[in-house]
Amino acid sequence: MALELRHLRYLLAVADHANFTRAAEELHISQPTLSQQIKQLERTVGAQLLDRTGRTVRLTDAGETYAQHARRALRDLAAAERAVVDLADLSRGHLRLALTPTFTAYLIGPLTAELHARHPGITLEVRETTQDRVEAGLLADDFDLGIAFHGPHAPGIAATGLFTETLGLVTGAHRPGTDRQDPLPVQDLAERHLALLSGDFATRGHIDAYFAAHGVRPHIAVEANSIQALTEIVRRTPLATVLPDAITDDHPHLSPVPLDPPLPTRTVTLLRREGAYQSAATRAFTRLLQHLVHTRGYVPPA
């Protein structure tokens, strides 16, 4: 039997679902057909690839090895197909970008506007997710580029520093204390009620580490997994929050309150898979991003 790409996709679907029925549903084929195709593949390679004896289906040792190469082959083939249709004149193209959530509040809007103005033929697919999923998606060739924070990074991820992000305490505009010039001691936050990002944000971990380092346990009155929700809450209530300064600078209804000591800075990085094909759209977006960072006056990475 001649090996075809569908056999690789069928094997990987069964491996991912650990179940023939669910894999068949995803592939839109019948379960008997899927089972027959896998058996044909096993006869072709001369080895049993799946262990069907347990409650769930799993890869055998030979199957694990074969699946690793199959995933790599499909990923490389997809990259080859993108390379063929890639046009250096940027009259068309497609870019898959993943980023951690806080960047949607101040970076993705200006980036998209600039990209559309300069290269209207390039379509942009944006995915907001956690940093570990950004890196996993880059390694799986689900994304072309990622914007997140400095490592440690997964093996195979290349990171380029973009700028230094600073964070600070934020209140609604015209709230008491927003016009203070002297920094607020961090110990005073023990008496404040705060609204903060939820724990699935990398930013929240950064904030919690800062409080712990100074022995401060503020009262967390609200947790939100949306920047927009958080800014609206702070705008309309006496609650304060902690956000990147770039968000505060762009928001007319928020006011920064200096802290002593200030929160530690973070390095924002552009991520990609090492050795990945870089399309004309990817290269153009990278140049545009670096230009935007410079023109907006963001502090260069240390």
C-alpha positions in Angstrom: 0.0 0.0 0.0 1.3 3.5 -0.9 1.6 5.7 2.2 -0.6 8.9 2.0 -0.7 12.0 4.2 -4.1 11.0 5.4 -2.6 8.0 7.2 -0.4 10.3 9.2 -3.3 12.5 10.1 -5.4 9.6 11.1 -2.7 8.1 13.4 -2.1 11.5 15.1 -5.8 12.0 15.6 -6.2 8.7 17.4 -3.1 9.4 19.4 -4.4 12.8 20.5 -7.9 11.5 21.4 -6.7 8.1 22.7 -10.0 6.9 21.2 -11.0 5.7 17.8 -14.6 7.0 18.0 -13.7 10.6 19.0 -10.9 10.7 16.4 -13.3 9.5 13.7 -15.8 12.2 14.6 -13.1 14.9 14.3 -11.9 13.5 11.0 -15.5 13.1 9.7 -15.1 9.5 8.7 -16.6 6.3 10.1 -14.9 4.4 13.0 -14.5 1.2 11.0 -12.9 3.1 8.1 -10.5 4.8 10.5 -9.6 1.5 12.1 -9.0 -0.1 8.7 -6.8 2.8 7.6 -4.6 2.5 10.7 -4.2 -1.2 10.2 -3.1 -0.5 6.6 -0.5 1.9 7.9 0.8 -0.6 10.4 1.2 -3.2 7.7 3.0 -0.7 5.5 5.6 0.3 8.2 5.8 -3.3 9.5 5.1 -2.4 13.2 2.3 -2.1 15.6 1.8 1.6 16.2 -1.2 1.5 18.6 -1.9 -0.5 21.7 -5.6 -1.3 21.7 -5.7 -3.6 24.7 -6.4 -1.0 27.5 -9.4 1.2 28.2 -7.9 3.9 26.1 -5.9 3.6 22.9 -2.2 4.6 23.2 0.9 4.7 21.1 3.3 1.8 21.3 7.0 2.6 21.6 7.3 2.3 17.8 4.1 4.4 17.5 5.7 7.2 19.7 8.7 7.3 17.4 6.7 7.2 14.3 4.3 9.9 15.5 7.1 12.3 16.3 8.4 12.1 12.8 4.8 12.3 11.4 4.2 15.5 13.3 7.4 17.0 12.0 6.7 16.0 8.5 3.2 17.5 8.5 4.6 20.7 10.1 7.3 21.0 7.5 4.9 20.3 4.7 2.6 23.1 5.9 5.6 25.5 6.0 6.5 24.5 2.5 3.0 25.2 1.2 3.1 28.6 2.8 6.5 29.3 1.3 5.2 28.5 -2.2 2.3 31.0 -2.0 4.4 33.6 -0.2 4.8 36.7 -2.3 7.8 39.0 -1.6 5.9 42.1 -2.8 3.5 41.7 0.1 0.4 42.1 -2.2 -1.0 39.2 -0.1 0.0 37.1 2.8 -1.2 35.7 6.1 0.3 36.0 9.6 -0.6 34.0 12.7 0.2 36.0 15.8 -0.1 34.8 19.5 0.3 37.1 22.5 -0.2 37.2 26.2 -3.4 39.2 27.2 -2.1 42.5 28.4 -0.6 43.4 25.0 -4.1 43.5 23.5 -4.8 46.6 25.6 -2.1 48.8 24.2 0.0 47.1 21.5 -2.2 45.1 19.1 -4.4 48.0 18.1 -1.6 50.3 16.8 0.1 47.3 15.3 -2.9 46.2 13.3 -3.6 49.7 12.2 -0.1 50.2 10.9 0.0 46.8 9.2 -3.3 47.4 7.4 -2.2 50.9 6.3 1.1 49.7 4.9 0.2 46.2 3.7 -3.6 45.9 3.3 -3.2 42.5 1.4 -1.9 40.8 4.6 -4.5 39.1 6.8 -3.7 38.9 10.5 -4.9 36.1 12.8 -4.5 37.0 16.4 -4.7 34.6 19.3 -4.7 35.7 23.0 -3.4 33.0 25.3 -0.9 32.2 28.1 2.8 32.3 27.5 3.3 28.5 27.7 0.6 28.0 25.1 2.2 30.7 22.9 5.5 28.8 23.0 3.8 25.4 22.5 1.9 26.8 19.5 5.1 28.1 18.0 6.8 24.7 18.3 3.7 23.0 16.8 3.7 25.5 13.9 0.3 26.8 14.9 1.7 30.4 15.1 4.3 32.3 13.2 5.2 34.8 15.9 4.5 35.4 19.6 4.7 38.4 21.9 5.3 37.6 25.5 7.9 38.1 28.2 11.6 37.2 28.7 12.2 33.5 29.6 13.0 30.9 30.6 11.8 29.7 27.3 11.0 26.2 26.0 13.8 24.5 24.0 13.5 25.5 20.4 12.1 28.9 21.0 14.1 32.0 19.8 13.5 35.2 21.7 14.4 38.8 20.7 14.0 41.6 23.2 11.7 44.4 22.1 11.3 46.8 25.0 11.2 47.1 28.8 7.7 47.2 30.3 7.0 49.1 33.5 4.0 48.6 35.8 2.5 50.8 38.4 -0.5 51.5 40.7 -3.5 52.9 38.9 -6.7 54.6 40.1 -9.6 56.3 38.3 -8.9 59.8 37.2 -9.6 62.6 39.7 -9.7 60.1 42.6 -8.2 61.3 45.9 -4.4 60.9 45.8 -4.0 60.8 42.0 -2.3 64.2 42.1 0.4 63.2 44.6 3.9 63.8 43.6 5.7 61.8 46.3 5.6 58.0 45.9 3.2 55.9 47.9 5.1 53.5 50.2 4.2 49.9 49.2 3.4 49.1 52.9 0.4 51.5 52.6 -1.2 49.1 50.1 -2.0 46.8 53.0 -4.8 49.2 53.8 -6.1 49.5 50.2 -8.7 47.5 48.3 -7.5 46.4 44.9 -8.9 45.0 41.7 -6.3 42.8 40.0 -6.0 40.5 37.0 -6.7 36.9 37.8 -4.1 34.3 38.5 -4.0 33.0 34.9 -2.2 36.2 33.8 1.6 36.3 33.9 1.2 39.9 35.1 -0.6 38.7 38.2 2.3 36.5 39.2 4.6 39.4 38.7 2.4 41.6 41.0 2.1 38.9 43.7 5.8 38.4 43.8 6.3 42.1 44.3 3.9 42.2 47.2 5.4 39.1 48.8 8.9 40.5 48.5 7.8 43.5 50.6 5.6 41.6 53.1 2.4 43.3 51.9 -1.0 41.5 51.7 -3.5 44.0 50.2 -7.2 43.2 50.2 -8.1 41.8 46.8 -11.8 42.9 46.3 -12.1 42.0 42.6 -10.3 39.6 40.3 -10.9 39.9 36.5 -9.6 38.0 33.5 -10.2 41.0 31.2 -8.2 44.2 31.0 -11.2 46.0 29.7 -13.3 44.9 32.7 -10.5 45.9 35.1 -10.2 49.4 33.7 -13.9 49.9 33.8 -14.1 48.8 37.4 -11.2 51.1 38.5 -12.7 53.9 36.5 -16.1 53.7 38.3 -15.1 52.7 41.8 -12.6 53.7 44.5 -10.6 50.5 43.8 -7.0 50.7 42.6 -5.2 48.3 40.4 -1.8 47.5 39.0 -1.3 47.7 35.2 1.5 48.3 32.7 2.2 52.0 32.3 1.6 51.8 28.6 -2.1 51.0 29.3 -2.4 53.8 31.7 -0.8 56.3 29.4 -3.3 55.4 26.6 -6.4 55.5 28.9 -7.9 59.0 29.6 -9.9 57.7 32.6 -6.9 56.3 34.5 -4.3 58.0 36.6 -0.9 56.6 37.8 0.1 56.7 41.4 3.9 56.3 41.9 5.0 53.5 44.3 8.1 53.2 46.5 9.8 51.0 45.6 8.5 50.7 42.1 7.5 47.4 40.7 10.3 45.5 38.8 10.4 45.9 35.1 9.9 43.1 32.6 11.4 42.5 29.1 8.9 42.1 26.3 10.1 39.7 23.7 9.2 38.6 20.2 9.2 34.8 20.0 9.5 32.4 17.1 10.5 28.8 16.5 14.1 28.3 15.8 14.7 27.5 12.2 11.1 28.2 11.2 10.4 29.6 7.7 9.9 33.3 7.9 7.5 34.5 5.2 7.5 38.0 3.7 4.5 38.9 5.9 6.4 37.7 9.0 9.5 39.7 8.1 7.4 42.8 7.4 5.5 42.5 10.6 8.7 42.2 12.6 10.1 45.4 11.0 6.9 47.2 11.7 6.8 46.1 15.3 10.4 47.2 15.9 9.6 50.6 14.3 6.4 51.1 16.4 8.3 50.3 19.6 10.9 52.9 18.7 8.5 55.6 17.6 6.4 55.2 20.8 9.4 55.7 22.9 9.3 52.4 24.8 12.4 51.8 26.8 14.9 49.4 25.0 15.5 46.1 26.7 18.3 45.9 29.2 
